[in-house]
Amino acid sequence: MSATADKDAPAGAAGSRRSSAAGDLWRSLDEMAGTPDLGRFIEAEFPSIAERLPQNLDRRTLLKLAGASLSLAGLTACGRAEDIVPYVRQPENVIPGRPLYYATTLCSGGYGIGAVVESHEGRPTKVEGNTDHPASLGATDAVMQAQVLALFDPDRSRTPLKNGEPAPYSDFLGDMAKLTSDWTASGGKGAALLIETGTSPTMKAQIDALRKQYPELRIYRHDPLAATADEEAATKLFGRALTPLYRFDRTQVICSLDADFLGEGPGALAYSKQFAARRRVRKPGDAMNRLYAVESTPTITGAAADHRRAARPSEVEAIAAGLNAVLGGAGDAAAADRQWIAAVVDDLKGAGRNGLVLPGSQQTAFVHAVALAINGRLGAFGNTIDLIEPPHAVPVDGDLSDLGEAISDAAIDTVVALGANPVHTAPAGLDAKKTFGSLKLLVHFGLYRDETALLAQWHVPAAHDLESWSDLRAFDGSASIVQPLILPLFGGRTVHEILAALAGTFDADALMLVRRNWAQSLDDAAWRKALRDGVVAGTAAVPVAVQPPADLAGLRPRAAPAKEVEIRFTADPFLRDGRYANSAMLQELPRPLTKVVWGNAALVSPGTAARLKLENGRTVNLDRNGLSLDAPAWIVPGHPDDTVTLSFGFGRKAPGAVAPLAAGYDAFLFRTADAPWFADGVALSPRDETQPVVTTQHHHAMEGRPIVRHASLAEFARNPDFVRDGVPPAPAESIYPDWTYHEEAWAMSIDLSACVGCMACVAACQAENNIATVGPDEVARGHEMHWLRIDRYYAGAPEAPDTYFQPVPCMHCEKAPCEVVCPVNATVHTHDGLNAQVYNRCIGTRYCSQNCPYKVRRFNFLDYREFDKGEAGPEQAARNPDVSVRSRGVMEKCTYCVQRISEKRIHAQIENRPIRDGEVVTACQQACPTRAIIFGDRNLTDSEVSREKAAPQSYGLLEDLNTRPRTTYLGRISNPNPRLAGASEPEPGNG
C-alpha cells in the first residue's frame, strides 16, 4: 500500500472491523480494519520505492516546486554585475545580517489581519502575527506564512498586457484617459466595476467619489466565498444589516450550528485563542467551556467539540428550529434529536448570558435568525455576542449574476475587474467566458494572468500586499495600514492607483492616496504610531444596541428535500477559491482531517461508501439538473450519510508552474447560483476507474502504542494523573551517558486540549527553516520534508468518532537513540540539551532515522534547491539567511529553531544577563493561534515550560523506551455532558 489511494489501496470501509473501545485509537479505516496492505506499508519505511519503477525526474520541475526555489528573472537584483551598485552611504537603520521588523496588514477574504514581517537587507523573509492587532493577536495561519513565497512567485504577472501582448503602463494610462473622457461625457453609462469583498476605507472613499463623478457607473461585487446570510437575518429582525462579533473568552456553553469558527472567517485566529483560553486545565477543580457542534461536513471545530452531531445540510435547519422551540417552551424537537437537543438547551439555560449559539456563515438566514433569537433569550447580547455594522460596507448595485444579465441586455459594455476572477469562479449557470468575451472592453487587474485576464483587452499586474500601500479593516472594524516591505518586484500597481486613474488622476501615488484619506483623523505623529503599532487606535466598530427579537420575522426553514444525496460545498482550507493554487507550500500542506495533498476528493461517509461499495480513490459521478462531475471518493469518518463534500480551489486552467501539477476537480463547474453552498437532488454513482489521491495519513505510523492520552474533565478531577494509567513507567537506569546543563536546558510542552490541528505550526516551521517542497510524486513515496507533522487520530465508531490531533516535532531526547549510531558524529548532543544535526558531516547513512522511534527525521533524497550561482539567480530572496539550505543526501529535522536561540543568547551576552523566560520563541510556538505550544528553559523552575511539565497530565511520548524526550505533552481533556448517551464520563484512554 502506498501513500496514494488507488485500486491497490482499499479504504477498509468494508471487512472485519475491530471494535474501538475507549482509548483504542486509529488513524484510518485501513488501520481499524487491520488490512494486510497497511501492515506491509508500516513495516517498510518507504514502501513505494519498491512498488514503483525508477523514474527519471525532471530536475527543472522539481526546482519549480520548492516554493522559494524560483527562477525570478525580471527582478532588479538580476542585473549584470557591473550594474549592481554597492552601499556608498549605508541606509539608515540597516545593519547587514541583522533583520528589521515592520508592522503591516495582510488581506484575508477582504479583511485585514495584522502581521509583523521580518526583513533582511530590504527583502521580506518571514511573516509573524501582530500581538497588538485584534484579528491576529500574535498568531498566523498557513496562508499568511506562505505570503513571502507568493511575493517571490515567478508566475506572477510581470507586465501590463494589451490584447495579450506586453505593453508599457503609459499606454494603459493613455487608454484610460480616453475611457474617462467618454465616461465624463456619458456619466459612466455602460460601465461597471467588478470588485471583491473589501474593507479598505481608502478604496471605499474612492468608489464613493467615482459614483459622484460618474452617476451612471455601476458597482458589482463578486466574491465566491462570501456569505451574507447574517446580514439578511439581521435586516429582517432589526431593520438593518448587521454582523455578529463573538466573545469566546466569556462563554461557558457554546452551540455551533455548522460554524467552523476555529478554521474559517476573518476572526478565526482571535476566536481560536479566546476559545482555547477557556480550555486550559492544569489542576483538578479548573473549569472548562463546553462545545456542542452540529456539522454538515467534518471540520477542526467539530474535532474540538465535546459533542459533535453529523447532520445532512438539510437537517441543520430542523435542529436549529428544534433548539428554538424547546428553549422557548413552544414545541418539541424531532424524536431523533430530542435527547440531544434537550441536553443542549438545559446547558444553555444554565449558562445564561455566558451561553452562545452561533450559526455557520454559509448557513441560511433562518438558521442565523434562530441563533440571534436564542442568544436574545439567553441574555447574551452585550456579553458573548455583539452586533456591528459590516466592515465591508461598500454599497453595490448587484452581484455577478446581475452583472451577467446587464451585459446580456447590452446595458453594460465595459467592465473593470479589480481582483475578481469570474471566469473561474462563476456559478455553472453563467457562461462567464462567453459573457465577458462579448464586452467591448474588459480591464483586468490582478496578481496573475488568470482565466479572466486571458479574455481581457487590458491586464494590469497588481502589487502584492507586501509591496503595497493601503488600509484594511479587521473583523471587528479596527483599521490598520498596509505598508510595503519592498518596492514592487514586477512593476505592480495598487488598487488605489487604478481607481485614481479611472477618476482621471494618472500620476497618483498610493501612499499619498492613503495618507490623504486619513489626514483628518491622524496627524503625523498618530500616523507614525499607526504604522509602528500596526493598528489605528480607536477604530474598532461600536456595538449596535438592539432589542432581542420577539419572533423570526417570517423567516422559515426550507422544505425538506427528498431522501437523495446532498452536496456540501466548502473552500479548501489553504487554497481557498483557488487564488493560492500556485503555492507549492500550500498544495503540499496536509489538510487537517483528510491529510490529502496536491488535490481534492469527494468526501463521503463510511455508510455511504459501504452502500455504494466505494473505496478510497474510486471515481464517482455526481449528476444534478444536467450538470455532471467526476471526482475520486475519499471516505471520512464522522461525515454525514448521503452527503458529499466538494471543495473549491483546484482544477485551475490558467498557466502556472505549480497549479497544473495538482490533481483534482473544479467544484465551481457543479455549483449554481441558487445553491451556492448546499445542493440536493444529486445522483451519485460509482464508475469503474480509480484516480490517485495523495495522502500522508499512513506515513510515520506509531501503531498500537500509547500515543494520545485523553480523559473527561470529571475523570481528570478524580484521577489527575490519568496519563499514567496502563502505561509502563520509564526505566530509571540507562546505558546512555548522562548530561549536565550549566546554562539552559531547552524543552517544549504541547497542550493537546488546545491544539485544533490547523497546521499553522507546520507552515511556520517550513517558512522559518527553508524546508523544501517535493511535489506530489515524492509525497506519494513518503518523502515529504516537513520537520513537524500533526498526527490525526480517531476513537470510537467510524460513523461518529472522537478526533484527536498531536503535533510531533523532534523530541530532543536526553537519551537519544539517534546519536549513538551515527558513524560520522553528525548527530550530537549540545550543551543546552538539543539533539543537533551537523549537515556538513552527514553522509546519508540514515541510521539515525532507522533508530528513531518517533519517525521525525527527514532524508533529503533529491536536490530540491538550485545551488549553482549561474542558474539559481535571486531564488534565495525568500530564504531565511539564518538557516542553512540543505542539499541532497543529508538528514534534516526540527532544531528547536536553534537560530532563534543563538540570536537571543548573543543579545543576552552583550547585556551580561541570562536569557529571560519567554524570550526565545520557536516558529511553531509563535504561529500557534491557541498557544498550545510552550517553549523555554527547564532549568528555570518558575519558567512557563517548567510549570506546564509539572501539571499532573504531562507525559512523554513512548516514555517506556527511556529516551527521556524534552518535548512532552499535556493529555487531552474534554468536557462531555454526562446526560448524553455514550458520553457519560468515559474511562481515560490512550492510543
Buried (B, 14 or more C-beta within 10 A) or exposed (E): BBBBBBEEBBBBBBEEBEEBEBBBBBBBBBBBBBBEBBEEBBEEBBBBBEBEEEEEBEEEEBBBBBBBBBBBEBBEBEEEEEEEEEEEEEEEEEEEEEBBEBBBBBBBBBBBBBBBBBBBBEBBBBBBBBEBBBBBBBBBBBBBBBBBBBBBBBBBBBBBBBEEEEBEBEEBBEBBEEBBEEBEEBEBBBBBBBBBBBBBBBBBBBBEEBBEBBEEBBBBBBBBBBBBBBBBBBBBBBEEBBBBBBBBBBBBBBBBBBBBBBBBBBBBBBBBBBBBBBBBBBEEEEEBBBBBBBBBBBBBBBBBBBBBBBBBBBBBBBBBBBBBBBBEEEEEBEEEBEEBBBBBBBBBBEBBBBBBBBBBBBBBBBBBBBBBBBBBBBBBBEBBBBBBBBBBBBEBBBBBBBBBBBBBEEEBBBBBBBBBBBBBBBBBEBBBBEBBEBBEBBBBBBBBBBBBBBBBBBBBBBBBBBBBBBBBBBBBBBBBBBBBBBEBBBBBBBBBBBBBBBBBBBEBBBBBBBBEBBEEBBEEEBBEBBBEBBBBEEBBBEBBEBEBBEEBBEBEBEEEBEEEBBBBBBBBBBBBBBBBBBBBBBBBBBBBBBBBBBBBBBBBBBBBBBBBEBBBBBBBBBBBEEBEBEBBBBBBBBBBBBBBBBBBBBBBBBBBBBBEBBBBBBBBBBBBBEBBBBBBBBEBEBEEEBBBBBBBBBBBBBBEBBBBBBBBBBBBBEBBBBBBBEBEEBEEEEEBEEBEBEEBBBBBBBBBBBBBBBBBBBBBBBBBBBBBBBBBBBBBBBBBBBBBBBBBBBBBBBBEBBBBBBBBBBBBBBBBBBBBBBEEEBBBBBEBBBBBBEBEBBEBBBBBBEBBBBBBBBBBBBBBBBEEEEEBBBBBBBBBBBBBBBEEBBBBBBBBBBBBBEBBBEEBEEEEEBBEBBBBBBBBBBBBBBBBBBBBBBBBEEBBBBBBBEBBBBBBBBBEBBBBBBBBBBBBBBBBBEBBEEBEEBBBBBB
